[in-house]
Amino acid sequence: MKKEYLFAILLAGLMPNSLLAQAQTQTKSDKQQLKVEITDSRIDVVSGIIYSQITSKYGNCQLRMTILIPETNEPKPAIIYYPGGGFTSANHEKFIEMRMALAKAGFVVAAAEYRTVPNQFPALINDAKSAVRYLRAHASQFGIDPRYIGVIGDSAGGYVSQMMGTTNGEKRFDVGDFTEVPSDVQAAVTIYGISNLMNIGEGYSDTIQAIHASPAVTEALLVHGPAFADYPGASILSDPQKALDASPMGHIKENMPPFLIMHGSADLLVSPVQSEQLYNALVEKDNKVDYIVVENAGHGDLYWYQPKLIQTVVDWFKKNLGENSHS
């Protein structure tokens, strides 16, 4: 018999009954019970998905996607998040607060990166539509109801989301894999997005206006490309028709999917005019659209991460995307 065990027996025999009872009571009181009600489903994460691979003589570009999947039995509507980044970056792992809230509400939520400058329009829209087709082609694998796919984006990602909604049915943007399935979307949310590349700085100072007229600004690089060899570059204002074709405002028509437009009243980077003109144009064509101005909110500041704002988006998608929507 081990010495430690023998010592414990002897000690217990010598301990007064009152102290022994107290020790036993203390041991029992350390045990706690927690009653939990099951209200949320489990959220699985599938990351590192290559949803599109573009190969050219200049190299190989693999575009990644991360998917949040609520573990429920029934097929679910899906939402794709396109990140902002001024047309120069597309970090698809951002805005986890919004993405997780949507997943907890029962949506499959994908986040997709896309090509940015120096790639030119329509590369990023080709990519955005490829992401939709990828989800539809793999709907059963990810528990998706392929009839209902919505999109959401902020800033440049808001522009992408707008383009996705306004170019439903325009097959010229469908290139790459899975072109046998449609890339149309059934709902679109744009957060301080860009609707017209020609007036992003509308209402701002002359200095800001001059920057947006420069051949070096990102919207000009997106549409016209960088200066190279004997090409000096071009302002976004140099070819209004080309710029309009690369803008959501150039594609608005009747029978668009429902839109939610959100913009901060204190946005100093992308003019609130961008959202106002989109709203007016959609209404003029009798489309279903909700327009929310967020008081005192700037561009990508903390207002956009607050539960009340995020819940507004969640509730809108619940109403407008899925079996019970009236789109």
Steps between C-alpha positions, in 0.01 A plus 500: 500500500637837406606729784284788377185287498576358851555852633162612361322213676670575831426870467131432435487277808651770717284784362199588717164411346394865483806597299462198272137590427599859430768386255251277321244781482760739363591248232138461397441877486779539245291316245281727289227420253420702187170463319527587131217545251577416139419810294781516242622253242867418462690703241758311296778683316645383170797715401761499228254414223629582152180601325664628182836460332601739223796391293666723242841553346574732792444238767243315704250677729308297758205670667404390849174470687406430863156359582307503830241221509226471764461130587132453423332233290307715253654682200567864584522828305857616446661844519835597347705777658729702272756702700591862452855615441498795262532272196856418609438220753230242569555352846204264513553407866381845619168596658469179702244672725256535211579163347460308825172677584358400162618141549339485846179623337501189280673612181797330340749786478787500251772764483676529166810685391520642148760648268593863558707771331715465290243253361242696304122493483319266456741257673356558847143456376598182313638376832194601700274311262733200509453491877122482461523226239742303719253501790212396279705221342593374851169577669438150635854478639456815709132465589389786275161560341625609155184699431601765752841663491551857620803727504641762735805723481650812653669788312661349188329176603174695509570597139547130418175412678318772306643375172386149584145617558477732199660261247269204560453329164798669330682189383809682373636508854471121540841357416692213655362187662142382558350732238216251463352632825367856540684776683188707572448608861176539689590783742778760527630709790743785444674674790652841412549364148578664168227530238667732246876499452489851356382684813637318806605837648177685422445789742853490644772765469668602175813320616309172534330558166840543335623174649204312355568658161861377505614214273671354808189458717387140546170525312692631196749214528211255530339616176792629290806329647832656608727718289748283312742545208342770279161484677471789751197362681155655498260668740179320588328805347668454162252240373159541667341210314775258600485621860122467510517147364737418786258655753179363653318814385558387142306176546186595690177371355168357613467174694822534698533291817414681826771739619602627842714814474684630808728803527643710781401865522861591590678297232801701380641240260208390283236767453149419635385619157609157375224329697240773448529488120482120501187510713329755274587307184368171641178662618451663160496151345253374762749273673474394863758693702562609859733792570648565845722793592697423817531817707855621573657187345815539294665263257567163660505635856365331813138589429491221243599233753231570757234234575206729412636570155598139434159378616338742253681324216416154639131588527497639147646179357250293700220697339637516145699182437346156526179303485296766679632801312280704272765591244 
